[in-house]
Amino acid sequence: MLIREKLSKSDKACILASKERGWILEPDAKAMLERHGFDLPGRLVTDSLSDASAFLSELSAPVVVKAVSPRILHKTEYNAVAVGVKTDKELEREMTRLLALEGCQSVLVEEMVRGVEIFAGAKNDDQFGPVVILGIGGTAVEVYNDTAIRMAPVTPDDVESMVNSLKASTLFTGFRGGNGVNMVALTEMVVRFSHLSMALEQDFQSVDLNPVICDPEKCMVADARIMLAP
């Protein structure tokens, strides 16, 4: 598996535009990930209810709606996320609420996907450079602190050993009838992520992909936060 990520002109422009703020807005972070081959749910950034409603209708599935604001880094602190939105009435209510939040001028409307929630992160260590972190995602990552760490870039064998070292490793293979995850897709995602962290070494402080939603077919990045170096 040969993956060598390099930053594009669009990546560099995004980083430069975000430097003063210190972090990259989620839609821009996801656009960067998409340029580097990561799978993401279908999404729309808009302030238009009609456009959002048309998007919801096309999906025929629930959506997640998130505030996009340069003043809101931790969305849970502002109740800046609505999940499981199914109808135009719910969509109108949540968009009105979110657009009223501090600095919010648009919302991210995104296809809601289900599967095993995984955390993939990277830290720019002062001594070792980029290190990659893998564990169970969602809020559980903070509750159970069940993670594995390797120096970037990682190999497929590294990913396998990281998964096997987790207390919750059985969730990856399917616990009590669960579907588990596509280990080929997960391995490629983590290896690719480690190379991207190397390419970002001069620019980033930390990257959190949480959750990455994995099922027997694919792994999709449902949330992304990139903190830039001071």
N, CA, C and O of each residue as an XYZ file, in Angstrom:
920
protein
N       0.850     -1.190      0.000
C       0.000      0.000      0.000
C       0.891      1.247      0.000
O       1.415      1.639      1.043
N       1.059      1.865     -1.171
C       1.928      3.022     -1.313
C       1.087      4.291     -1.320
O       0.362      4.552     -2.280
N       1.180      5.073     -0.264
C       0.417      6.317     -0.156
C       1.369      7.417      0.279
O       1.980      7.326      1.343
N       1.498      8.445     -0.531
C       2.343      9.584     -0.176
C       1.537     10.855     -0.402
O       1.407     11.334     -1.529
N       1.007     11.385      0.673
C       0.157     12.559      0.564
C       1.002     13.828      0.471
O       2.004     13.970      1.172
N       0.589     14.747     -0.401
C       1.210     16.059     -0.516
C       0.112     17.114     -0.481
O      -0.987     16.894     -0.991
N       0.412     18.247      0.116
C      -0.582     19.308      0.194
C      -0.743     19.980     -1.170
O       0.238     20.276     -1.853
N      -2.001     20.213     -1.550
C      -2.297     20.895     -2.800
C      -2.334     22.407     -2.573
O      -2.255     22.878     -1.439
N      -2.454     23.145     -3.652
C      -2.586     24.605     -3.541
C      -3.851     24.965     -2.754
O      -3.860     25.927     -1.986
N      -4.906     24.190     -2.952
C      -6.155     24.446     -2.220
C      -5.966     24.200     -0.728
O      -6.481     24.950      0.101
N      -5.221     23.139     -0.385
C      -4.928     22.858      1.025
C      -4.167     24.017      1.657
O      -4.520     24.486      2.739
N      -3.126     24.471      0.975
C      -2.279     25.536      1.510
C      -3.060     26.842      1.650
O      -2.876     27.584      2.615
N      -3.932     27.114      0.680
C      -4.754     28.326      0.754
C      -5.716     28.246      1.931
O      -5.939     29.244      2.616
N      -6.288     27.070      2.173
C      -7.206     26.865      3.296
C      -6.487     27.075      4.623
O      -7.014     27.729      5.523
N      -5.298     26.526      4.741
C      -4.517     26.675      5.971
C      -4.173     28.143      6.211
O      -4.302     28.644      7.327
N      -3.742     28.812      5.174
C      -3.369     30.232      5.294
C      -4.562     31.075      5.714
O      -4.432     31.958      6.562
N      -5.725     30.808      5.125
C      -6.933     31.568      5.449
C      -7.426     31.308      6.866
O      -8.157     32.123      7.429
N      -7.029     30.175      7.447
C      -7.503     29.782      8.780
C      -6.498     30.064      9.887
O      -6.810     29.875     11.063
N      -5.298     30.512      9.533
C      -4.207     30.673     10.499
C      -4.584     31.585     11.659
O      -4.347     31.245     12.818
N      -5.163     32.728     11.357
C      -5.486     33.692     12.411
C      -6.492     33.114     13.398
O      -6.394     33.358     14.601
N      -7.455     32.352     12.896
C      -8.456     31.736     13.760
C      -7.847     30.598     14.575
O      -8.250     30.369     15.715
N      -6.884     29.887     14.001
C      -6.210     28.804     14.716
C      -6.785     27.421     14.455
O      -6.259     26.435     14.972
N      -7.843     27.322     13.675
C      -8.443     26.032     13.344
C      -9.238     26.172     12.054
O      -9.632     27.268     11.657
N      -9.462     25.026     11.409
C     -10.125     25.010     10.113
C     -11.593     24.641     10.298
O     -11.911     23.648     10.952
N     -12.471     25.431      9.729
C     -13.901     25.146      9.804
C     -14.189     23.741      9.260
O     -13.530     23.277      8.330
N     -15.178     23.078      9.854
C     -15.459     21.693      9.490
C     -15.687     21.486      7.990
O     -15.114     20.551      7.432
N     -16.501     22.318      7.302
C     -16.683     22.080      5.866
C     -15.371     22.159      5.088
O     -15.163     21.405      4.138
N     -14.478     23.080      5.494
C     -13.192     23.204      4.811
C     -12.280     22.027      5.140
O     -11.551     21.542      4.274
N     -12.319     21.567      6.394
C     -11.527     20.398      6.781
C     -11.985     19.174      5.999
O     -11.161     18.375      5.552
N     -13.289     19.026      5.833
C     -13.809     17.875      5.101
C     -13.504     17.966      3.613
O     -13.270     16.950      2.959
N     -13.506     19.178      3.081
C     -13.135     19.341      1.676
C     -11.676     18.934      1.471
O     -11.338     18.331      0.453
N     -10.813     19.262      2.432
C      -9.417     18.855      2.362
C      -9.299     17.332      2.408
O      -8.564     16.736      1.621
N     -10.021     16.712      3.327
C      -9.980     15.252      3.430
C     -10.475     14.590      2.149
O      -9.914     13.591      1.699
N     -11.519     15.149      1.570
C     -12.058     14.588      0.335
C     -11.042     14.681     -0.796
O     -10.934     13.767     -1.614
N     -10.296     15.787     -0.843
C      -9.256     15.927     -1.870
C      -8.188     14.844     -1.720
O      -7.517     14.484     -2.687
N      -8.038     14.332     -0.503
C      -7.009     13.315     -0.248
C      -7.575     11.898     -0.220
O      -6.921     10.977      0.268
N      -8.775     11.724     -0.738
C      -9.288     10.381     -0.952
C     -10.073      9.764      0.181
O     -10.369      8.570      0.140
N     -10.422     10.545      1.201
C     -11.216     10.003      2.306
C     -12.687      9.963      1.903
O     -13.154     10.808      1.140
N     -13.417      8.968      2.426
C     -14.860      8.880      2.199
C     -15.599      9.731      3.212
O     -15.296      9.689      4.405
N     -16.570     10.507      2.740
C     -17.376     11.358      3.603
C     -18.838     11.234      3.234
O     -19.162     10.929      2.086
N     -19.732     11.468      4.191
C     -21.163     11.449      3.865
C     -21.508     12.577      2.891
O     -20.799     13.580      2.809
N     -22.614     12.395      2.152
C     -23.102     13.475      1.319
C     -23.441     14.679      2.183
O     -23.946     14.514      3.293
N     -23.171     15.898      1.691
C     -23.331     17.075      2.533
C     -23.611     18.313      1.701
O     -23.380     18.351      0.493
N     -24.115     19.320      2.391
C     -24.432     20.609      1.776
C     -24.192     21.702      2.803
O     -24.630     21.588      3.948
N     -23.498     22.763      2.400
C     -23.321     23.937      3.255
C     -24.204     25.037      2.696
O     -24.054     25.425      1.537
N     -25.130     25.546      3.516
C     -26.104     26.502      3.003
C     -26.713     27.321      4.133
O     -26.624     26.954      5.305
N     -27.330     28.434      3.760
C     -28.177     29.176      4.690
C     -29.610     29.211      4.168
O     -30.466     29.919      4.700
N     -29.851     28.427      3.111
C     -31.157     28.421      2.441
C     -31.967     27.205      2.871
O     -31.532     26.067      2.693
N     -33.132     27.446      3.429
C     -34.015     26.361      3.830
C     -34.482     25.565      2.623
O     -34.591     24.341      2.701
N     -34.755     26.222      1.529
C     -35.241     25.514      0.340
C     -34.174     24.579     -0.210
O     -34.480     23.458     -0.617
N     -32.921     25.032     -0.225
C     -31.835     24.175     -0.705
C     -31.640     22.987      0.239
O     -31.442     21.857     -0.207
N     -31.698     23.252      1.540
C     -31.547     22.182      2.521
C     -32.692     21.187      2.421
O     -32.480     19.981      2.544
N     -33.893     21.680      2.200
C     -35.070     20.819      2.070
C     -34.954     19.928      0.836
O     -35.311     18.751      0.880
N     -34.452     20.494     -0.270
C     -34.269     19.716     -1.496
C     -33.231     18.619     -1.277
O     -33.380     17.503     -1.774
N     -32.184     18.947     -0.530
C     -31.140     17.969     -0.218
C     -31.703     16.834      0.628
O     -31.431     15.662      0.366
N     -32.490     17.184      1.646
C     -33.125     16.178      2.497
C     -34.024     15.267      1.672
O     -34.035     14.052      1.873
N     -34.777     15.850      0.746
C     -35.697     15.082     -0.085
C     -34.943     14.106     -0.988
O     -35.394     12.981     -1.200
N     -33.800     14.533     -1.518
C     -32.996     13.683     -2.397
C     -32.443     12.464     -1.650
O     -32.352     11.370     -2.207
N     -32.077     12.671     -0.387
C     -31.483     11.590      0.386
C     -32.493     10.535      0.798
O     -32.169      9.349      0.853
N     -33.711     10.960      1.086
C     -34.734     10.057      1.638
C     -34.223      9.355      2.888
O     -34.497      8.176      3.112
N     -33.478     10.094      3.696
C     -32.897      9.554      4.929
C     -32.690     10.711      5.898
O     -32.638     11.866      5.476
N     -32.572     10.418      7.196
C     -32.325     11.491      8.166
C     -30.991     12.190      7.905
O     -30.073     11.627      7.309
N     -30.920     13.428      8.370
C     -29.687     14.199      8.229
C     -29.241     14.731      9.588
O     -30.014     14.794     10.544
N     -27.978     15.107      9.638
C     -27.413     15.834     10.765
C     -27.241     17.276     10.313
O     -26.779     17.524      9.200
N     -27.607     18.230     11.165
C     -27.466     19.648     10.837
C     -26.543     20.289     11.875
O     -26.772     20.167     13.078
N     -25.497     20.972     11.400
C     -24.499     21.559     12.292
C     -24.301     23.033     11.980
O     -24.332     23.448     10.821
N     -24.098     23.810     13.022
C     -23.771     25.220     12.835
C     -22.358     25.345     12.286
O     -21.456     24.626     12.715
N     -22.164     26.253     11.342
C     -20.837     26.569     10.824
C     -20.534     27.996     11.253
O     -21.054     28.953     10.679
N     -19.688     28.131     12.267
C     -19.382     29.448     12.823
C     -17.915     29.524     13.207
O     -17.400     28.597     13.832
N     -17.223     30.610     12.847
C     -15.824     30.785     13.253
C     -15.676     31.013     14.752
O     -14.559     31.043     15.267
N     -16.789     31.172     15.451
C     -16.743     31.393     16.900
C     -17.147     30.146     17.699
O     -17.146     30.162     18.930
N     -17.489     29.073     16.990
C     -17.912     27.855     17.680
C     -16.977     26.716     17.288
O     -17.097     26.141     16.206
N     -16.054     26.404     18.178
C     -15.125     25.299     17.950
C     -15.698     23.993     18.476
O     -15.732     22.990     17.763
N     -16.149     24.005     19.731
C     -16.712     22.804     20.348
C     -18.236     22.886     20.267
O     -18.867     23.559     21.082
N     -18.815     22.210     19.301
C     -20.244     22.369     19.014
C     -21.137     21.904     20.159
O     -22.213     22.465     20.366
N     -20.702     20.875     20.915
C     -21.543     20.369     21.995
C     -21.761     21.431     23.073
O     -22.801     21.433     23.731
N     -20.801     22.327     23.260
C     -20.928     23.365     24.277
C     -22.000     24.388     23.919
O     -22.518     25.084     24.792
N     -22.328     24.477     22.639
C     -23.319     25.444     22.171
C     -24.606     24.765     21.690
O     -25.495     25.424     21.152
N     -24.700     23.451     21.885
C     -25.831     22.693     21.343
C     -25.984     23.000     19.856
O     -27.080     23.273     19.367
N     -24.866     22.947     19.158
C     -24.810     23.397     17.768
C     -24.942     22.264     16.761
O     -24.543     22.406     15.605
N     -25.505     21.133     17.200
C     -25.706     19.987     16.315
C     -27.107     19.426     16.543
O     -27.554     19.282     17.681
N     -27.786     19.114     15.454
C     -29.084     18.430     15.524
C     -28.980     17.141     14.719
O     -28.590     17.167     13.551
N     -29.327     16.017     15.337
C     -29.202     14.721     14.653
C     -30.587     14.139     14.384
O     -31.562     14.471     15.058
N     -30.645     13.273     13.394
C     -31.893     12.562     13.098
C     -33.005     13.443     12.571
O     -34.180     13.167     12.814
N     -32.656     14.502     11.850
C     -33.665     15.396     11.283
C     -34.290     14.713     10.063
O     -33.587     14.350      9.120
N     -35.627     14.539     10.091
C     -36.293     13.735      9.063
C     -37.275     14.521      8.204
O     -37.520     14.148      7.057
N     -37.842     15.602      8.737
C     -38.907     16.306      8.026
C     -38.537     17.760      7.771
O     -37.637     18.308      8.408
N     -39.246     18.371      6.832
C     -39.020     19.789      6.535
C     -39.300     20.665      7.755
O     -38.625     21.671      7.976
N     -40.299     20.273      8.541
C     -40.634     21.056      9.734
C     -39.492     21.016     10.743
O     -39.125     22.044     11.312
N     -38.929     19.822     10.966
C     -37.783     19.698     11.876
C     -36.589     20.462     11.330
O     -35.867     21.116     12.083
N     -36.381     20.381     10.031
C     -35.263     21.062      9.393
C     -35.378     22.576      9.558
O     -34.395     23.245      9.876
N     -36.564     23.109      9.345
C     -36.770     24.555      9.498
C     -36.515     24.988     10.936
O     -35.873     26.011     11.177
N     -37.015     24.212     11.884
C     -36.820     24.543     13.297
C     -35.340     24.560     13.666
O     -34.862     25.492     14.312
N     -34.626     23.527     13.252
C     -33.216     23.429     13.640
C     -32.349     24.448     12.913
O     -31.423     25.005     13.502
N     -32.636     24.695     11.648
C     -31.851     25.692     10.921
C     -32.056     27.080     11.516
O     -31.104     27.849     11.648
N     -33.293     27.400     11.874
C     -33.575     28.700     12.491
C     -32.823     28.840     13.805
O     -32.256     29.893     14.096
N     -32.820     27.779     14.591
C     -32.120     27.807     15.880
C     -30.608     27.938     15.696
O     -29.964     28.739     16.374
N     -30.053     27.161     14.790
C     -28.600     27.156     14.603
C     -28.099     28.460     13.989
O     -27.050     28.972     14.382
N     -28.839     28.990     13.036
C     -28.408     30.229     12.384
C     -28.456     31.429     13.328
O     -27.883     32.479     13.039
N     -29.143     31.263     14.457
C     -29.197     32.333     15.456
C     -28.014     32.271     16.433
O     -27.840     33.179     17.246
N     -27.202     31.211     16.360
C     -26.062     31.084     17.252
C     -24.960     32.072     16.868
O     -24.930     32.591     15.752
N     -24.069     32.316     17.805
C     -23.031     33.331     17.642
C     -22.162     33.064     16.403
O     -21.530     32.015     16.282
N     -22.151     34.032     15.502
C     -21.286     33.977     14.331
C     -21.728     33.016     13.249
O     -21.019     32.858     12.256
N     -22.872     32.368     13.402
C     -23.304     31.348     12.443
C     -23.999     31.994     11.248
O     -25.020     32.667     11.396
N     -23.432     31.780     10.067
C     -24.024     32.313      8.848
C     -24.470     31.221      7.883
O     -25.133     31.500      6.884
N     -24.103     29.970      8.187
C     -24.536     28.850      7.358
C     -24.551     27.591      8.211
O     -24.029     27.568      9.326
N     -25.159     26.547      7.665
C     -25.193     25.262      8.369
C     -24.660     24.182      7.441
O     -24.710     24.306      6.217
N     -24.148     23.122      8.054
C     -23.726     21.935      7.325
C     -24.827     20.888      7.479
O     -25.089     20.403      8.579
N     -25.464     20.550      6.367
C     -26.507     19.522      6.357
C     -25.874     18.269      5.766
O     -25.368     18.287      4.645
N     -25.908     17.178      6.534
C     -25.116     16.021      6.157
C     -25.905     14.726      6.324
O     -26.655     14.555      7.284
N     -25.717     13.831      5.376
C     -26.322     12.503      5.453
C     -25.929     11.822      6.759
O     -24.757     11.824      7.136
N     -26.904     11.243      7.445
C     -26.643     10.548      8.699
C     -26.300      9.090      8.402
O     -27.100      8.364      7.812
N     -25.098      8.667      8.817
C     -24.652      7.297      8.561
C     -24.519      6.551      9.879
O     -24.317      7.155     10.932
N     -24.634      5.229      9.806
C     -24.597      4.403     11.018
C     -23.544      3.316     10.886
O     -23.225      2.863      9.787
N     -23.015      2.911     12.024
C     -22.014      1.863     12.062
C     -21.226      1.959     13.359
O     -21.672      2.588     14.319
N     -20.063      1.340     13.385
C     -19.182      1.410     14.553
C     -18.475      2.762     14.548
O     -17.877      3.154     13.547
N     -18.548      3.470     15.674
C     -17.919      4.787     15.777
C     -16.466      4.629     16.203
O     -16.170      4.075     17.261
N     -15.572      5.122     15.368
C     -14.140      4.995     15.598
C     -13.511      6.379     15.675
O     -13.936      7.310     14.991
N     -12.499      6.496     16.514
C     -11.736      7.736     16.636
C     -10.385      7.563     15.947
O      -9.654      6.616     16.238
N     -10.057      8.469     15.042
C      -8.716      8.527     14.457
C      -8.191      9.938     14.688
O      -8.815     10.915     14.272
N      -7.064     10.040     15.338
C      -6.517     11.352     15.647
C      -5.028     11.410     15.362
O      -4.369     10.385     15.181
N      -4.511     12.632     15.325
C      -3.077     12.839     15.162
C      -2.663     14.005     16.051
O      -3.375     15.002     16.169
N      -1.505     13.860     16.669
C      -0.912     14.923     17.465
C       0.478     15.213     16.913
O       1.182     14.304     16.472
N       0.865     16.474     16.939
C       2.192     16.854     16.484
C       3.095     16.960     17.703
O       3.188     18.018     18.326
N       3.757     15.864     18.040
C       4.579     15.793     19.239
C       5.882     16.584     19.051
O       6.516     16.510     17.998
N       6.268     17.338     20.078
C       7.467     18.171     19.996
C       8.719     17.347     19.737
O       9.643     17.813     19.070
N       8.756     16.133     20.258
C       9.938     15.293     20.138
C       9.860     14.322     18.965
O      10.840     14.145     18.242
N       8.692     13.686     18.768
C       8.587     12.625     17.781
C       7.918     13.052     16.478
O       7.901     12.285     15.514
N       7.371     14.254     16.436
C       6.617     14.647     15.251
C       5.222     14.051     15.276
O       4.718     13.731     16.352
N       4.576     13.892     14.113
C       3.200     13.392     14.083
C       3.074     11.968     14.617
O       3.815     11.071     14.214
N       2.131     11.778     15.521
C       1.777     10.447     16.010
C       0.292     10.233     15.748
O      -0.495     11.179     15.791
N      -0.085      8.988     15.479
C      -1.457      8.648     15.121
C      -2.109      7.900     16.276
O      -1.491      7.041     16.905
N      -3.362      8.238     16.546
C      -4.118      7.641     17.642
C      -5.367      6.981     17.064
O      -6.059      7.573     16.237
N      -5.653      5.757     17.499
C      -6.826      5.025     17.025
C      -7.563      4.448     18.215
O      -6.941      3.919     19.136
N      -8.884      4.543     18.205
C      -9.661      3.978     19.303
C     -11.134      3.986     18.986
O     -11.548      4.326     17.878
N     -11.926      3.605     19.980
C     -13.377      3.678     19.844
C     -13.787      5.145     19.902
O     -13.284      5.900     20.734
N     -14.699      5.549     19.021
C     -15.012      6.958     18.863
C     -16.266      7.408     19.568
O     -16.780      6.733     20.460
N     -16.756      8.579     19.146
C     -17.890      9.219     19.808
C     -17.477      9.720     21.175
O     -16.298      9.985     21.411
N     -18.426      9.851     22.070
C     -18.109     10.309     23.426
C     -17.350      9.243     24.205
O     -16.722      9.550     25.218
N     -17.399      7.991     23.745
C     -16.735      6.900     24.456
C     -15.225      7.055     24.483
O     -14.563      6.505     25.363
N     -14.666      7.799     23.527
C     -13.217      7.951     23.494
C     -12.706      8.635     24.753
O     -11.601      8.346     25.213
N     -13.504      9.541     25.316
C     -13.102     10.236     26.533
C     -13.473      9.435     27.776
O     -12.803      9.536     28.803
N     -14.527      8.647     27.689
C     -14.982      7.884     28.849
C     -14.060      6.704     29.131
O     -13.655      6.483     30.272
N     -13.728      5.944     28.083
C     -12.971      4.701     28.275
C     -11.468      4.859     28.043
O     -10.677      4.031     28.495
N     -11.078      5.920     27.340
C      -9.659      6.158     27.068
C      -8.991      4.901     26.499
O      -7.879      4.546     26.889
N      -9.677      4.246     25.585
C      -9.194      3.000     24.989
C      -8.613      3.321     23.621
O      -9.313      3.261     22.610
N      -7.327      3.663     23.593
C      -6.689      4.085     22.356
C      -5.321      3.425     22.197
O      -4.728      2.937     23.159
N      -4.842      3.425     20.961
C      -3.500      2.938     20.640
C      -2.776      4.034     19.871
O      -3.398      4.763     19.098
N      -1.469      4.158     20.076
C      -0.689      5.238     19.485
C       0.519      4.661     18.750
O       1.187      3.753     19.245
N       0.788      5.207     17.554
C       1.982      4.853     16.791
C       2.535      6.118     16.138
O       1.799      7.067     15.867
N       3.842      6.111     15.892
C       4.455      7.207     15.153
C       4.050      7.125     13.685
O       3.955      6.038     13.116
N       3.812      8.282     13.081
C       3.476      8.326     11.652
C       4.767      8.314     10.821
O       5.804      8.799     11.273
N       4.696      7.754      9.598
C       3.539      7.097      8.989
C       3.411      5.656      9.469
O       4.403      5.022      9.829
N       2.185      5.148      9.470
C       1.963      3.778      9.912
C       1.819      2.858      8.707
O       1.537      3.306      7.596
N       2.014      1.584      8.943
C       1.855      0.553      7.918
C       0.571     -0.226      8.192
O      -0.009     -0.092      9.269
N       0.119     -1.038      7.233
C      -1.038     -1.902      7.503
C      -0.830     -2.808      8.716
O      -1.770     -3.049      9.474
N       0.377     -3.305      8.905
C       0.650     -4.140     10.080
C       0.495     -3.335     11.372
O       0.021     -3.853     12.383
N       0.902     -2.063     11.324
C       0.736     -1.199     12.496
C      -0.742     -1.051     12.847
O      -1.121     -1.112     14.016
N      -1.566     -0.856     11.826
C      -3.006     -0.677     12.068
C      -3.589     -1.932     12.695
O      -4.393     -1.848     13.622
N      -3.191     -3.089     12.198
C      -3.681     -4.351     12.753
C      -3.287     -4.489     14.224
O      -4.099     -4.903     15.052
N      -2.046     -4.143     14.545
C      -1.596     -4.262     15.938
C      -2.282     -3.236     16.826
O      -2.536     -3.510     17.999
N      -2.589     -2.053     16.287
C      -3.306     -1.037     17.053
C      -4.700     -1.537     17.420
O      -5.129     -1.427     18.569
N      -5.403     -2.087     16.428
C      -6.751     -2.597     16.675
C      -6.710     -3.737     17.693
O      -7.521     -3.778     18.618
N      -5.766     -4.656     17.519
C      -5.683     -5.812     18.414
C      -5.334     -5.428     19.849
O      -5.636     -6.171     20.782
N      -4.697     -4.265     20.030
C      -4.306     -3.837     21.371
C      -5.442     -3.173     22.144
O      -5.329     -2.953     23.350
N      -6.523     -2.858     21.460
C      -7.643     -2.180     22.112
C      -8.469     -3.150     22.946
O      -8.651     -4.305     22.560
N      -8.963     -2.691     24.077
C      -9.847     -3.512     24.907
C     -11.146     -3.821     24.158
O     -11.746     -4.881     24.336
N     -11.558     -2.883     23.328
C     -12.812     -3.036     22.585
C     -12.577     -3.552     21.172
O     -13.367     -3.263     20.273
N     -11.513     -4.304     20.962
C     -11.168     -4.765     19.615
C     -12.264     -5.644     19.005
O     -12.403     -5.704     17.784
N     -13.037     -6.323     19.852
C     -14.093     -7.200     19.313
C     -15.189     -6.416     18.600
O     -15.915     -6.981     17.782
N     -15.319     -5.127     18.895
C     -16.306     -4.312     18.190
C     -15.943     -4.171     16.714
O     -16.819     -3.982     15.870
N     -14.656     -4.264     16.406
C     -14.213     -4.142     15.028
C     -14.570     -5.390     14.225
O     -14.856     -5.301     13.031
N     -14.554     -6.545     14.874
C     -14.831     -7.798     14.175
C     -16.294     -8.215     14.270
O     -16.734     -9.119     13.559
N     -17.046     -7.556     15.149
C     -18.462     -7.872     15.314
C     -18.714     -8.522     16.650
O     -18.418     -9.703     16.833
N     -19.262     -7.762     17.598
C     -19.487     -8.244     18.959
C     -20.950     -8.597     19.148
O     -21.831     -7.776     18.895
N     -21.215     -9.842     19.601
C     -22.583    -10.305     19.870
C     -23.523    -10.041     18.696
O     -24.598     -9.460     18.848
N     -23.087    -10.480     17.540
C     -23.933    -10.362     16.363
C     -23.805     -9.056     15.627
O     -24.476     -8.853     14.615
N     -22.948     -8.150     16.114
C     -22.741     -6.881     15.418
C     -22.055     -7.114     14.085
O     -21.448     -8.161     13.859
N     -22.156     -6.127     13.205
C     -21.638     -6.286     11.849
C     -20.125     -6.115     11.755
O     -19.506     -6.610     10.812
N     -19.526     -5.428     12.712
C     -18.098     -5.184     12.618
C     -17.782     -4.163     11.543
O     -18.670     -3.455     11.067
N     -16.512     -4.088     11.161
C     -16.088     -3.075     10.197
C     -15.304     -3.738      9.070
O     -14.806     -4.856      9.207
N     -15.209     -3.026      7.960
C     -14.385     -3.457      6.837
C     -12.940     -3.111      7.172
O     -12.539     -1.951      7.081
N     -12.158     -4.115      7.558
C     -10.799     -3.857      8.016
C      -9.892     -3.361      6.896
O      -8.936     -2.630      7.155
N     -10.177     -3.745      5.663
C      -9.383     -3.235      4.539
C      -9.603     -1.734      4.399
O      -8.646     -0.977      4.240
N     -10.862     -1.303      4.458
C     -11.178      0.120      4.349
C     -10.627      0.894      5.531
O     -10.096      1.991      5.358
N     -10.746      0.335      6.738
C     -10.220      1.006      7.923
C      -8.701      1.144      7.833
O      -8.149      2.202      8.133
N      -8.035      0.070      7.421
C      -6.574      0.108      7.329
C      -6.116      1.148      6.329
O      -5.200      1.918      6.614
N      -6.735      1.183      5.166
C      -6.357      2.178      4.157
C      -6.599      3.589      4.677
O      -5.783      4.482      4.453
N      -7.716      3.793      5.371
C      -8.028      5.116      5.904
C      -6.981      5.577      6.906
O      -6.522      6.717      6.843
N      -6.595      4.694      7.839
C      -5.638      5.070      8.882
C      -4.247      5.302      8.285
O      -3.554      6.242      8.675
N      -3.835      4.444      7.336
C      -2.546      4.647      6.678
C      -2.533      5.971      5.928
O      -1.572      6.735      6.021
N      -3.601      6.241      5.184
C      -3.702      7.500      4.441
C      -3.685      8.692      5.402
O      -3.033      9.702      5.139
N      -4.392      8.564      6.490
C      -4.450      9.631      7.493
C      -3.065      9.904      8.077
O      -2.702     11.058      8.307
N      -2.298      8.851      8.314
C      -0.959      9.034      8.877
C      -0.047      9.782      7.907
O       0.768     10.605      8.324
N      -0.184      9.496      6.624
C       0.626     10.199      5.624
C       0.176     11.654      5.476
O       0.999     12.544      5.261
N      -1.129     11.892      5.591
C      -1.605     13.268      5.548
C      -1.075     14.054      6.738
O      -0.728     15.227      6.599
N      -1.008     13.423      7.908
C      -0.465     14.113      9.085
C       1.005     14.461      8.880
O       1.471     15.486      9.377
N       1.734     13.625      8.159
C       3.124     13.934      7.834
C       3.209     15.137      6.901
O       4.068     16.004      7.061
N       2.304     15.174      5.923
C       2.295     16.299      4.987
C       1.933     17.608      5.692
O       2.369     18.685      5.285
N       1.126     17.498      6.759
C       0.680     18.682      7.513
C       1.621     19.048      8.647
O       1.328     19.971      9.408
N       2.742     18.354      8.782
C       3.583     18.465      9.984
C       3.948     19.901     10.347
O       3.967     20.253     11.526
N       4.234     20.721      9.362
C       4.652     22.100      9.648
C       3.481     23.017     10.007
O       3.688     24.159     10.419
N       2.264     22.522      9.851
C       1.103     23.400      9.969
C       0.111     23.037     11.068
O      -0.685     23.886     11.469
N       0.135     21.801     11.566
C      -0.944     21.413     12.456
C      -0.474     21.127     13.877
O       0.685     20.795     14.125
N      -1.419     21.268     14.794
C      -1.198     20.913     16.190
C      -1.862     19.580     16.507
O      -1.268     18.713     17.147
N      -3.112     19.429     16.047
C      -3.837     18.173     16.245
C      -4.926     18.046     15.194
O      -5.414     19.036     14.649
N      -5.293     16.798     14.924
C      -6.420     16.499     14.032
C      -7.275     15.440     14.715
O      -6.756     14.419     15.166
N      -8.574     15.675     14.792
C      -9.518     14.700     15.338
C     -10.536     14.339     14.267
O     -11.269     15.198     13.778
N     -10.574     13.078     13.913
C     -11.659     12.546     13.081
C     -12.515     11.720     14.015
O     -12.193     10.570     14.310
N     -13.611     12.309     14.482
C     -14.410     11.647     15.516
C     -15.873     12.084     15.450
O     -16.203     13.230     15.757
N     -16.745     11.157     15.046
C     -16.419      9.769     14.739
C     -16.146      9.532     13.266
O     -16.602     10.272     12.395
N     -15.385      8.473     13.018
C     -15.351      7.832     11.706
C     -16.337      6.666     11.806
O     -16.189      5.797     12.665
N     -17.330      6.648     10.936
C     -18.368      5.622     10.992
C     -17.994      4.492     10.042
O     -17.904      4.685      8.830
N     -17.777      3.305     10.614
C     -17.354      2.149      9.825
C     -18.427      1.063      9.854
O     -19.044      0.813     10.890
N     -18.638      0.428      8.714
C     -19.544     -0.710      8.615
C     -18.850     -1.786      7.773
O     -17.675     -1.623      7.445
N     -19.520     -2.860      7.419
C     -18.847     -3.919      6.658
C     -18.404     -3.499      5.260
O     -17.688     -4.248      4.596
N     -18.815     -2.317      4.800
C     -18.467     -1.893      3.445
C     -17.436     -0.780      3.403
O     -16.548     -0.801      2.551
N     -17.534      0.199      4.308
C     -16.706      1.394      4.168
C     -16.481      2.066      5.514
O     -17.062      1.681      6.528
N     -15.616      3.085      5.495
C     -15.388      3.945      6.657
C     -15.534      5.397      6.211
O     -14.833      5.848      5.305
N     -16.446      6.125      6.850
C     -16.747      7.495      6.436
C     -16.473      8.457      7.582
O     -16.841      8.195      8.728
N     -15.825      9.569      7.265
C     -15.495     10.580      8.275
C     -16.719     11.449      8.516
O     -17.110     12.233      7.651
N     -17.324     11.311      9.693
C     -18.548     12.046     10.010
C     -18.263     13.391     10.667
O     -19.109     14.284     10.624
N     -17.109     13.552     11.265
C     -16.763     14.829     11.898
C     -15.254     14.994     11.838
O     -14.509     14.023     11.974
N     -14.808     16.223     11.635
C     -13.379     16.484     11.497
C     -13.030     17.842     12.098
O     -13.717     18.840     11.878
N     -11.941     17.846     12.863
C     -11.453     19.115     13.434
C      -9.935     19.166     13.279
O      -9.224     18.264     13.722
N      -9.453     20.223     12.649
C      -8.023     20.416     12.446
C      -7.592     21.681     13.185
O      -8.010     22.789     12.849
N      -6.746     21.489     14.198
C      -6.188     22.607     14.954
C      -4.807     22.924     14.369
O      -3.978     22.032     14.184
N      -4.578     24.203     14.082
C      -3.346     24.609     13.429
C      -2.274     24.964     14.453
O      -2.570     25.309     15.596
N      -1.032     24.872     14.016
C       0.084     25.225     14.873
C       0.045     26.721     15.163
O      -0.339     27.502     14.292
N       0.437     27.141     16.380
C       0.434     28.571     16.720
C       1.324     29.360     15.762
O       1.444     30.578     15.894
